[in-house]
């Protein structure tokens, strides 16, 4: 048997009532284990119970829905409703139940289920959280001071980290500046060497070999 209870009525009390009625209806233990009960709030003019047959995990299961009132729980009426829905699960119709106080509201049905008065259904205890006293002005001032001191410590830590990072990047910038200057000097030296080589004079005309004289050609 599985019960899903959405109300504030105690689930263990409802379970005890269902077991008592199921055994009175001569249900087998395997049938009781296959029961699936949903306990929900009753709306205005709604019925007080429903029942159906179905399958759960490949096995035949019986489903029952009980509608509970918010203001009170009539144990005798609840027991009669459970018996009525079990009758439907057995295949009985309202016509079959007519005139039978075990299932319908024929005279004597309350006397038949008078034993249910010994199974009261109570509300679940409501766990109330202890209320905290409001803080005093001194406590509020201390809390504000602790918050401000924590923020001071946080920003001091950030400042230290920023100073460390600044020193590191200053060193890197100086090294890279010297590197840039050295490369610039090297580039200037190369350009000067290339310029000197291009400015050297060529050979003079007197140093060139003389051509053939006119006598060499018989002139």
C-alpha positions as CSV (number, residue, x, y, z in Angstrom):
1,X,0.0,0.0,0.0
2,X,1.3,3.4,-0.9
3,X,-0.4,6.6,0.3
4,X,0.3,10.1,-1.1
5,X,-1.1,12.6,1.3
6,X,-1.4,16.2,0.3
7,X,-3.4,17.3,3.3
8,X,-2.4,18.0,6.9
9,X,-4.3,14.9,8.3
10,X,-2.0,12.3,9.6
11,X,-1.0,9.7,7.1
12,X,-0.4,7.0,9.7
13,X,-4.0,7.4,11.0
14,X,-5.4,7.2,7.5
15,X,-3.4,4.1,6.8
16,X,-4.7,2.4,10.0
17,X,-8.2,3.2,8.9
18,X,-7.7,1.8,5.4
19,X,-6.2,-1.4,6.8
20,X,-9.0,-1.9,9.2
21,X,-11.7,-1.5,6.5
22,X,-9.7,-3.6,4.0
23,X,-9.5,-6.5,6.4
24,X,-13.2,-6.2,7.2
25,X,-13.9,-6.5,3.5
26,X,-11.8,-9.7,3.4
27,X,-9.1,-8.3,1.1
28,X,-6.0,-10.5,0.6
29,X,-2.6,-9.2,1.7
30,X,-1.5,-9.0,-1.9
31,X,-4.5,-6.9,-2.8
32,X,-3.8,-4.6,0.1
33,X,-0.2,-4.2,-1.1
34,X,-1.4,-3.2,-4.5
35,X,-3.5,-0.3,-3.3
36,X,-2.5,3.2,-4.3
37,X,-4.3,5.9,-2.2
38,X,-4.2,9.6,-2.9
39,X,-5.5,11.9,-0.2
40,X,-6.4,15.4,-1.4
41,X,-8.4,18.4,-0.3
42,X,-12.1,18.3,-1.0
43,X,-13.5,21.2,-3.1
44,X,-17.0,22.5,-2.7
45,X,-19.7,20.1,-3.9
46,X,-17.1,17.5,-4.9
47,X,-17.5,13.8,-4.1
48,X,-15.7,12.3,-1.1
49,X,-14.1,9.4,-2.8
50,X,-13.1,7.8,-6.1
51,X,-11.8,4.4,-7.1
52,X,-10.4,2.7,-10.2
53,X,-8.4,-0.2,-11.4
54,X,-5.2,0.0,-13.4
55,X,-1.7,-1.3,-13.8
56,X,1.4,-0.3,-11.9
57,X,4.9,-1.7,-13.0
58,X,3.2,-4.5,-14.9
59,X,1.0,-5.5,-12.0
60,X,-2.7,-4.9,-11.4
61,X,-3.2,-2.1,-8.9
62,X,-6.2,-0.5,-7.3
63,X,-6.3,3.3,-7.1
64,X,-8.4,5.2,-4.6
65,X,-8.7,8.9,-4.0
66,X,-10.1,10.3,-0.8
67,X,-11.3,13.9,-0.5
68,X,-10.8,15.4,2.9
69,X,-12.4,18.4,4.5
70,X,-10.2,21.1,6.1
71,X,-12.2,21.8,9.2
72,X,-13.0,18.3,10.6
73,X,-12.5,14.6,9.8
74,X,-15.5,12.3,10.4
75,X,-13.9,8.9,11.1
76,X,-17.1,7.0,10.7
77,X,-17.8,8.7,7.3
78,X,-14.2,8.1,6.2
79,X,-14.5,4.4,7.0
80,X,-17.7,4.1,5.1
81,X,-16.2,6.0,2.1
82,X,-13.2,3.6,2.0
83,X,-15.5,0.6,2.1
84,X,-17.6,2.1,-0.7
85,X,-14.6,2.6,-2.9
86,X,-13.3,-0.9,-2.2
87,X,-16.7,-2.2,-3.3
88,X,-16.2,-0.4,-6.6
89,X,-12.7,-2.0,-6.9
90,X,-14.3,-5.4,-6.5
91,X,-16.6,-4.6,-9.4
92,X,-19.8,-3.5,-7.6
93,X,-21.9,-0.8,-9.1
94,X,-24.1,1.7,-7.3
95,X,-27.1,-0.5,-8.2
96,X,-25.4,-3.5,-6.6
97,X,-24.7,-1.4,-3.5
98,X,-28.3,-0.1,-3.1
99,X,-29.8,-1.1,0.2
100,X,-26.6,-2.4,1.7
101,X,-25.4,-0.2,4.6
102,X,-21.9,-1.6,4.1
103,X,-21.6,0.4,0.9
104,X,-24.3,3.0,0.7
105,X,-26.1,5.3,3.1
106,X,-28.9,2.9,3.9
107,X,-30.3,3.1,7.5
108,X,-27.9,1.8,10.0
109,X,-24.7,2.6,8.1
110,X,-23.3,4.7,11.0
111,X,-24.0,1.9,13.5
112,X,-22.2,-0.5,11.2
113,X,-19.1,1.7,11.2
114,X,-19.4,3.0,14.8
115,X,-16.1,1.2,15.6
116,X,-14.3,3.8,13.4
117,X,-14.8,6.4,16.2
118,X,-12.0,4.6,18.0
119,X,-9.7,5.5,15.0
120,X,-9.6,9.3,15.1
121,X,-7.7,11.0,12.3
122,X,-5.8,13.9,13.7
123,X,-3.8,16.7,12.1
124,X,-0.1,16.5,11.7
125,X,1.8,18.5,14.3
126,X,2.9,21.8,12.8
127,X,6.5,22.5,13.4
128,X,6.9,26.2,14.3
129,X,10.3,27.8,13.8
130,X,11.5,29.7,16.8
131,X,11.3,33.4,16.2
132,X,14.5,35.3,16.6
133,X,14.4,38.4,18.6
134,X,15.0,41.6,16.6
135,X,18.6,42.9,16.9
136,X,19.3,45.8,19.3
137,X,20.8,49.1,18.0
138,X,24.1,48.0,19.4
139,X,24.0,44.7,17.6
140,X,23.0,46.5,14.3
141,X,25.9,48.9,14.8
142,X,28.4,46.0,15.4
143,X,27.1,44.1,12.4
144,X,27.6,47.2,10.2
145,X,31.1,47.8,11.6
146,X,32.0,44.1,10.9
147,X,30.8,44.5,7.3
148,X,32.8,47.7,6.8
149,X,35.9,46.1,8.4
150,X,35.6,43.1,6.1
151,X,35.3,45.3,3.0
152,X,38.5,47.2,4.2
153,X,40.4,44.0,4.5
154,X,39.1,42.9,1.1
155,X,40.2,46.1,-0.7
156,X,43.6,46.2,1.2
157,X,44.3,42.7,-0.2
158,X,43.3,43.9,-3.7
159,X,45.6,46.9,-3.4
160,X,48.6,44.7,-2.4
161,X,47.9,42.4,-5.3
162,X,47.7,45.4,-7.6
163,X,51.0,46.9,-6.3
164,X,52.7,43.5,-6.9
165,X,51.3,43.3,-10.4
166,X,52.3,46.9,-11.1
167,X,55.9,46.2,-10.0
168,X,56.1,43.1,-12.2
169,X,54.8,44.9,-15.3
170,X,57.1,47.9,-14.7
171,X,60.1,45.5,-14.7
172,X,58.9,43.9,-17.9
173,X,58.3,47.3,-19.5
174,X,61.8,48.4,-18.7
175,X,63.3,45.2,-20.1
176,X,61.3,45.5,-23.3
177,X,62.2,49.2,-23.6
178,X,65.9,48.4,-23.5
179,X,65.3,45.6,-26.0
180,X,63.6,48.1,-28.4
181,X,66.5,50.6,-28.0
182,X,69.1,47.8,-28.7
183,X,67.3,46.8,-31.8
184,X,67.0,50.4,-32.9
185,X,70.8,50.8,-32.5
186,X,71.5,47.6,-34.5
187,X,69.2,48.7,-37.3
188,X,70.9,52.2,-37.4
189,X,74.3,50.5,-37.6
190,X,73.3,48.3,-40.4
191,X,71.8,51.3,-42.3
192,X,75.1,53.2,-41.9
193,X,77.2,50.4,-43.2
194,X,75.0,50.0,-46.2
195,X,75.2,53.7,-46.9
196,X,79.0,53.9,-46.7
197,X,79.3,51.1,-49.2
198,X,77.0,52.7,-51.7
199,X,78.9,56.1,-51.5
200,X,82.5,54.7,-52.5
201,X,83.8,56.2,-55.9
202,X,84.2,54.0,-59.0
203,X,87.4,53.5,-61.1
204,X,88.8,56.7,-62.9
205,X,89.0,56.9,-66.8
206,X,92.8,56.9,-66.7
207,X,92.9,53.6,-65.0
208,X,90.9,52.0,-67.7
209,X,92.8,50.1,-70.4
210,X,93.5,52.1,-73.6
211,X,91.8,51.1,-76.8
212,X,93.6,50.2,-80.1
213,X,95.5,53.1,-81.7
214,X,94.8,54.1,-85.3
215,X,98.1,52.6,-86.4
216,X,96.9,49.2,-85.2
217,X,94.3,49.3,-88.0
218,X,96.7,50.4,-90.7
219,X,95.4,53.9,-90.6
